[in-house]
Amino acid sequence: MATNHLSRLRPLLCQSLRSLRCAPATLSAPPLFPSGPCQPAACVRLYATKKAKAKTKGQAAKVNISAALVEDIISLEEVKDDMAAVVNALKDDFTRNLSIRTSPGALDHIVVSTPDGKFPLNQLGQVSMKSPQLILVNMSSYPEATAAATRALRESSMNLNPEVDGTIIKVPVPKVTREHRENLAKTAKQFSNKAKDSLRRVRSNAVAQVKKAKEGHSEDTIRLVEKQIQQMADGIVADIDKQLAAKTKELLG
């Protein structure tokens, strides 16, 4: 009899146990997503934009430095003056050596060697333009320098063939050919390369001076000063290229 009762109660007990296992806990935490099944949150990684990276990079490269601290390392004004002197020398070379020979001023750069020293031709004689094809040099003020002036004209890079008539030096002006203009343009390029070589020496000397002060200053300070010197040199290179372009255009017409 008892066995029969147990047999009838066994299914009920099993059903009750299953209900207890599946029932929600009384103290369970509220679901993170009430409207749907609970899912693990996806990991999201934020990347900096290119604009933000560039801004951050620029801020990192910026170094604040006082003018007094720079002057303690090197005089940037002196470096600037030395670099500017390179450009002035280039302009002088262009004026003295790359004339088309169409005015009396084309002979101003001619230097005459005399027993008393070296003098510009226009200080020893009066230069005038007789015609577009003839320049006259009146040496009556210094007749003793006539031969030396004639020799200086003949030995110049202007391909001149002067003739002497008493104290008057007649300088025929050769016709300006296309070939002559192109040769002058090539010479202008050589002068500009020479100027860039001089500029590199100025920059190298300045950087060497900065490196000597490395022990007494931070690496950031030294790098900043070197960068300023390089920027100054880049500006002068651009000026040299500008002068060359203008002169080449003038020579080739």
C-alpha positions in Angstrom: 0.0 0.0 0.0 2.8 2.5 1.0 4.6 1.5 -2.1 1.7 2.4 -4.3 1.4 5.8 -2.6 5.1 6.5 -3.2 4.7 5.6 -6.9 1.9 8.1 -7.2 3.8 10.9 -5.4 7.1 10.5 -7.3 6.0 12.3 -10.5 4.6 15.2 -8.3 7.9 15.5 -6.4 10.0 15.6 -9.6 7.7 18.3 -11.1 8.1 20.4 -7.9 11.9 20.1 -8.0 12.0 21.2 -11.7 9.9 24.2 -10.8 12.3 25.2 -8.1 15.3 24.9 -10.3 13.9 27.1 -13.1 12.4 29.8 -10.8 14.2 33.2 -10.8 16.2 34.1 -7.7 14.4 36.6 -5.4 17.5 38.8 -5.0 18.7 38.8 -8.6 20.1 42.0 -10.1 17.9 43.9 -12.6 18.8 43.0 -16.2 21.0 45.4 -18.1 18.8 45.3 -21.1 15.2 45.0 -19.9 13.7 44.8 -23.4 15.7 41.8 -24.5 18.0 39.0 -23.5 21.1 39.8 -21.6 24.1 40.0 -24.0 27.8 40.8 -23.1 28.6 44.4 -24.0 30.8 44.8 -27.1 34.3 46.3 -26.6 34.7 49.6 -28.4 38.1 51.1 -29.1 38.4 54.8 -29.9 41.0 55.9 -32.4 42.4 59.4 -32.7 41.6 61.2 -35.9 44.3 62.4 -38.3 43.5 66.0 -37.4 43.9 65.3 -33.7 47.1 63.4 -34.3 48.6 66.3 -36.2 47.5 68.8 -33.6 49.1 66.7 -30.8 52.3 66.2 -32.9 52.6 70.0 -33.4 52.1 70.6 -29.7 54.8 68.1 -28.8 57.3 69.6 -31.3 56.8 73.1 -30.0 59.5 74.2 -27.6 59.3 77.5 -25.8 62.7 79.3 -25.6 63.6 82.8 -24.7 65.7 85.1 -27.0 68.2 85.6 -24.2 68.8 81.8 -24.0 69.4 81.7 -27.8 71.8 84.6 -27.7 73.7 82.7 -24.9 74.3 80.0 -27.5 74.8 81.9 -30.7 74.0 85.3 -32.2 71.3 84.6 -34.8 71.6 88.2 -36.1 75.2 87.7 -37.0 74.3 84.4 -38.8 71.6 86.2 -40.6 74.0 89.0 -41.6 76.5 86.4 -42.9 73.8 84.7 -45.0 72.6 88.0 -46.4 76.2 88.9 -47.4 76.1 85.7 -49.6 73.1 87.1 -51.5 74.7 90.6 -51.8 77.9 89.0 -53.2 75.8 87.1 -55.8 74.1 90.3 -56.9 77.5 91.9 -57.2 78.8 89.0 -59.3 75.7 89.3 -61.6 76.2 93.0 -62.0 80.0 92.9 -62.7 80.2 89.8 -64.9 76.9 89.3 -66.6 76.3 92.6 -68.5 74.8 92.6 -72.0 77.1 95.6 -72.8 74.4 98.1 -73.8 75.3 101.0 -71.5 78.4 102.7 -70.1 77.7 101.2 -66.7 78.5 97.8 -68.2 82.2 98.7 -67.7 81.9 99.9 -64.1 83.1 96.6 -62.8 86.4 96.6 -64.8 89.3 96.9 -62.3 92.6 98.4 -63.5 95.9 97.5 -62.0 98.3 100.4 -61.7 101.6 101.0 -59.9 99.6 102.9 -57.3 97.1 100.1 -56.8 93.9 98.8 -58.2 91.1 101.2 -59.2 87.7 100.8 -61.0 87.9 102.0 -64.6 85.3 104.7 -64.1 87.5 106.3 -61.4 90.4 106.6 -63.9 88.6 107.6 -67.0 85.3 109.1 -68.2 83.1 106.4 -69.8 80.5 107.4 -72.4 78.4 105.8 -75.0 79.2 107.0 -78.5 76.7 104.8 -80.1 75.0 101.5 -79.4 78.0 99.8 -81.0 80.8 101.9 -79.5 81.9 102.9 -75.9 84.5 105.6 -75.4 86.8 105.8 -72.3 88.5 109.2 -72.0 91.8 108.7 -70.0 92.9 112.4 -70.2 92.8 112.7 -66.4 95.2 109.7 -66.0 96.9 109.2 -69.3 99.6 107.1 -67.7 97.0 104.5 -66.9 95.8 104.2 -70.5 97.8 101.1 -71.3 96.7 99.4 -68.1 93.0 100.2 -68.7 93.3 98.9 -72.2 94.8 95.6 -70.9 92.0 95.3 -68.2 89.3 95.7 -70.9 90.9 93.1 -73.2 91.4 90.6 -70.4 87.9 90.9 -69.0 85.3 88.2 -69.5 83.3 90.5 -71.8 85.0 89.5 -75.0 86.1 93.1 -75.8 88.7 94.3 -78.3 89.6 97.9 -77.3 91.5 100.3 -79.6 93.7 103.2 -78.3 93.6 106.6 -80.0 95.8 108.9 -77.9 94.1 109.1 -74.5 90.9 107.8 -75.8 90.1 104.1 -75.6 87.5 103.0 -78.2 85.6 99.9 -77.1 83.5 98.3 -80.0 80.5 96.6 -78.5 80.1 93.2 -80.1 76.7 92.3 -81.3 74.8 90.4 -78.6 74.2 86.9 -80.1 71.9 84.2 -78.8 75.0 82.1 -78.0 76.5 84.9 -75.9 73.3 85.2 -73.9 73.1 81.5 -73.3 76.7 81.5 -72.1 76.0 84.3 -69.7 73.0 82.3 -68.4 75.3 79.4 -67.8 77.7 81.6 -65.9 74.8 82.9 -63.8 74.0 79.4 -62.8 77.6 78.9 -61.8 77.6 82.0 -59.7 74.4 80.8 -57.9 75.9 77.4 -57.2 79.0 79.2 -55.8 76.7 81.3 -53.6 74.9 78.1 -52.3 78.3 76.6 -51.4 79.2 79.7 -49.4 75.8 79.6 -47.7 76.4 75.9 -46.7 79.7 77.0 -45.1 78.0 79.7 -43.1 75.3 77.2 -41.9 77.8 74.5 -41.0 79.9 76.9 -39.0 76.8 78.2 -37.2 75.6 74.6 -36.4 79.1 73.7 -35.2 79.1 76.7 -32.8 75.7 75.6 -31.5 76.9 72.0 -30.8 79.8 73.4 -28.8 77.2 74.8 -26.3 75.5 71.4 -26.0 76.8 70.6 -22.5 75.3 73.7 -21.0 71.8 73.5 -22.5 69.0 70.9 -23.0 68.8 68.8 -26.2 65.5 70.4 -27.0 67.0 73.9 -26.9 69.9 72.9 -29.1 67.6 71.2 -31.7 65.4 74.3 -31.8 68.3 76.7 -32.4 69.6 74.3 -35.2 66.2 74.3 -36.7 66.1 78.1 -36.7 69.4 78.2 -38.5 68.2 75.7 -41.1 65.1 77.8 -41.7 67.2 80.9 -42.2 69.3 79.0 -44.7 66.3 77.7 -46.6 65.1 81.3 -46.9 68.4 82.4 -48.4 68.4 79.5 -50.9 64.9 80.6 -52.0 66.3 84.1 -52.5 69.3 82.8 -54.5 67.0 80.8 -56.8 64.8 83.9 -57.2 67.8 86.1 -58.2 69.0 83.4 -60.6 65.5 83.1 -62.2 65.3 86.9 -62.7 68.8 87.2 -64.1 68.3 84.3 -66.5 65.1 85.9 -67.8 66.9 89.2 -68.3 69.8 87.5 -70.1 67.7 85.3 -72.4 65.1 88.0 -73.1 
